[in-house]
Amino acid sequence: MVRNMRNAAQVADFEIEEVHMEQRIAKIESDVAHIQSDVAEIKSDVRELRNNLTEFRIGTEKSLAELRSYTEKSNADLRLSTEGSIAGLRSDTEKSIGDLRSSTEKSIRELRCGTEKSIADLRIYIDRALARYSVWHLLMSAVLLGVMARGFKWI
């Protein structure tokens, strides 16, 4: 009898375990169904993210191409503007230097003419002064000779 009771207890335990096992399997199946649902949602989200990423990449490439084009155009415009400004500055500088050169040459010519006139005037003044000095010297010599001649009774 003890054996039968043990067998009966084992059978009861087995049946209880079987019920628990069925509940566990049902829960696992339910969880697997939820996991499958979640995986399906994740797959859908991944596809959507992939599409969004592709659209983002295409948009970024387009924006980069537009930016590159704009930058190249801006650089070309800036280069042309700078070259034009440099050419204008070069032209203005050359004109200013030419004007300065002709102004300087004119000033030098005027200075040369003025200096030559001043030198000529100075020569004339010196020549006149020498002539007056020579006349004065001759007169002084004549007076001195006259005084000497009287003193020595030559006249």
QUIVEN-V487183 format. One record per residue. N is the residue number from 1. NEAR is the number of other C-alpha atoms within 8 Angstrom. Layout:
# QUIVEN-V487183
((N NEAR) (N NEAR))
This chain:
# QUIVEN-V487183
((1 4) (2 5) (3 6) (4 7) (5 8) (6 8) (7 8) (8 8) (9 8) (10 8) (11 8) (12 8) (13 8) (14 8) (15 8) (16 8) (17 8) (18 8) (19 8) (20 8) (21 8) (22 8) (23 8) (24 8) (25 8) (26 8) (27 8) (28 8) (29 8) (30 8) (31 8) (32 8) (33 8) (34 8) (35 8) (36 8) (37 8) (38 8) (39 8) (40 8) (41 8) (42 8) (43 8) (44 8) (45 8) (46 8) (47 8) (48 8) (49 8) (50 8) (51 8) (52 8) (53 8) (54 8) (55 8) (56 8) (57 8) (58 8) (59 8) (60 8) (61 8) (62 8) (63 8) (64 8) (65 8) (66 8) (67 8) (68 8) (69 8) (70 8) (71 8) (72 8) (73 8) (74 8) (75 8) (76 8) (77 8) (78 8) (79 8) (80 8) (81 8) (82 8) (83 8) (84 8) (85 8) (86 8) (87 8) (88 8) (89 8) (90 8) (91 8) (92 8) (93 8) (94 8) (95 8) (96 8) (97 8) (98 8) (99 8) (100 8) (101 8) (102 8) (103 8) (104 8) (105 8) (106 8) (107 8) (108 8) (109 8) (110 8) (111 8) (112 8) (113 8) (114 8) (115 8) (116 8) (117 8) (118 8) (119 8) (120 8) (121 8) (122 8) (123 8) (124 8) (125 8) (126 8) (127 8) (128 8) (129 8) (130 8) (131 8) (132 8) (133 8) (134 8) (135 8) (136 8) (137 8) (138 8) (139 8) (140 8) (141 8) (142 8) (143 8) (144 8) (145 8) (146 8) (147 8) (148 8) (149 10) (150 9) (151 7) (152 6) (153 6) (154 6) (155 4))
